[in-house]
């Protein structure tokens, strides 16, 4: 059996979560979530599709989350990005601990930049956007570059 890195393991958990969600396998979805899951949403209120599924408000997803990319931004966080057509772009930031998803942040129709603002060598230093401090940025291909969406910075 191959040994996975923590990042590969976390990506596999998040991918399995999306696969279970697509199949409507509630038991498999639930097994990946901590009982005290913390979630945060930014976007139009009518676009809280994931919240409705996770809380049981909707028996079946009214929106299909099919990630176009899944990557890690550090050993605890996985980012998934997807879009459908010109009006639905989303970013999910998952925080995992001991194999469970403990925090979920959803950004719907929002450009996102993830910055590392942790102190380096005991000093606080804010690096320029294109320097090492930027861990991830929205990479939306296929959506019009003239489309206006709010932009946020997630600082970790």
N, C-alpha and C positions, 0 to 999 in steps of 0.2 A: 504494500500500500504506500502510495506517495505521501510525503509529508507536505502539508500546506503551510504557507506563511499565514500570519494573522490576517493580513490584508486579503489574501486569496480566500480564506475561510469566511471572512465577513462578506465579501462579494458573493460567495456561493449561498450564504444565508439569505441575502437580499434578493438574489435571483430566484431562489426557491420560493420566497414570499410572493414575488410577482407571478410566478408560474401557478402557484396555488390560488392566487386571487383570480387569475384568468380562467381557471377551471371551476371556480366557485367552490373550492375545497376549504370551507370555513375552519375545519379542525386543523388543517395544516397551516393556514394563515395564523390562527390563534397561537399555535405552538411556538411561533417565532417572536411573539410580543410579550414583553414584561407586563405583569398585571397592573402596574402603576405607570403605564406608558404616558409619557409627556408629549403633547403635540402642539405645534404652533403653525398658524396658517397666515399667508399674505397673498391677497388677491381678491377678486370680486366675490362677494358672499355666495352667489349662486354656484360658484365653482368648487365648493367644498365637497367634492365627490368622494375623496378618500375618507373623510371624517364620517360621512353617512354610511359608508360600508363598514368601517371599523366599529362604529357604535351600534350597528344593527338597524339604523334608521332606514336603510335600503337593503332589501333582501338580495338584490343582485346589482352589480355595478352598472350605473347608467353611463359610465365613462370607462373606456378600456385603457388601462395604463400599460403601454408597451414601451419600455425603455429603449431609447436609441443608443444610449451609452450608460455604463455603470463603471465607476472607478472609486478608488479610495483617495481620501485627502489626508488621512493619517491613520494610525492603527486602530482608532475607535470609530471613525466616520466613513460612511460610504455615500457617494452622491450618484443619483440616477437622474437622467434628463430625457425628456421625450416631447414630442409635439405631434399634433394631428391637424393637418390643414394650416390655414393662415391665422386661425383665431384661438388655438389652444396650445400653449407652451407651458410646460411644467418642469420644476426641479424638485427633487426629494432629497433631503439630507437625513440620513439614518445614523443614529449613534447606537453602537452595540457594546454590550458588556457581558462577558461570560457566555457568548453565543446567543444572547437575547437582544432584541431591539428595545432599547429603553427610552429613546427620544426620536421623534419624527417632526421634521420641519418641511412644510410644503410651501412652495412659491409658485403661484399660478399666474401666467402672463406677466412675469417679472424677470428682468435680467438680473443675474446674480454673480457677484464676485466674492470669493472666499479668501479672506486674508488671515495670515498668521500674525497675531499681535502679541504672542507670548514673549516674555522677556528672554533675551539671548545673552548668555553669560552674565546673568544677574542684572542686565540693563534693559530698560525699555527703549526700543528703537523702532520708529515707524519708517518702514522702507518705502521707496517709490512703488507705484502700482505695478510696474513691469519688472521689478526686482524680485528676489527670492521670496519676499513676503506674500506674493499672490500665489495661492495654492490651486485655485481653480476659477475659471470664468465660463459663463454661458457661451456655448458654441452652437448657435442655431444656424444650421445650413438649411436652405430651402424656404426660410421666412424672409420676407422683405426687409432689407436693411433700413428702409425708410419707416417701418412700423414703429410707432411710439409705444413704449412700455416703461413703467417705472423701473429704476435700477436700485438695488440694495447691496450693501456690503455685509456679509456674515463674518464677524470677527471671532476667531477662536484663539 
